[in-house]
Amino acid sequence: MNPRVSVLVPVFNSAAYLGEAIEGVLGQTRPPDEVVVVDDGSTDGSADVAKAFGPHLLVIVRPRRGVGAARNAGLEAATGNLIAMCDADDVWGPTKLERQLQLLDSDDAIGVVFTHFHEFVSPEITTPPAGARAPVDVGTAPIPSTMLARRSVLDDVGYFDESLRIGDWIEWCGRLRASGDRTEILAEPLVRRRLHGNNNSIVRAGAGEDYVRILKKHLDEARRAQ
């Protein structure tokens, strides 16, 4: 494999955290070949934070359409044959890409490599966010910031559902499981997931409605496959 790694960073009003996220991406022991930041209509100067890193980044500024659409815009702009994502409020450990690439290189049948992650309450928060579970030592569920995937898998599974206000990632992971593409999870916690009170999965109103839609969609697909 001749790896060319593109990292997608969707952002909406995360100027306070975006710089740290980008520094973690650029500070890898195996640096990415391309970083694409998609500003999804931020009003807090997030795009300016990204542009301050200079030519190391491709910064796309677009009207607000939601995180699924922002991920898709990044995918359309990316040129790598390997795709990673980093949410604008998360932080990569320095060896994340290196360790994932080692595993991908070891077996051509592996399509996606996730890692474990630590959760932490953002330092400026004195009380854990309402609705958040207590921080765990190590999180194991796949989250966007822990993924490194072959572009061929994304072409196979398809892009993200832009109609969902929240849950586009869960819906996409359902399609990934159904595709049969092989995934592996490194037991090392190579990402830090920030809890700060504005995490989409915690505070978005109407999230339950979207999760019901996702569940119904996968149940319908399972019935058709029988």
Helices and strands as residue ranges (DSSP letters): E 5-11, H 15-26, E 34-40, H 46-51, G 54-56, E 57-62, H 67-77, E 82-85, E 91-92, H 96-106, E 110-121, G 144-146, E 148-150, H 151-157, H 168-179, E 182-195, H 200-203, H 207-225
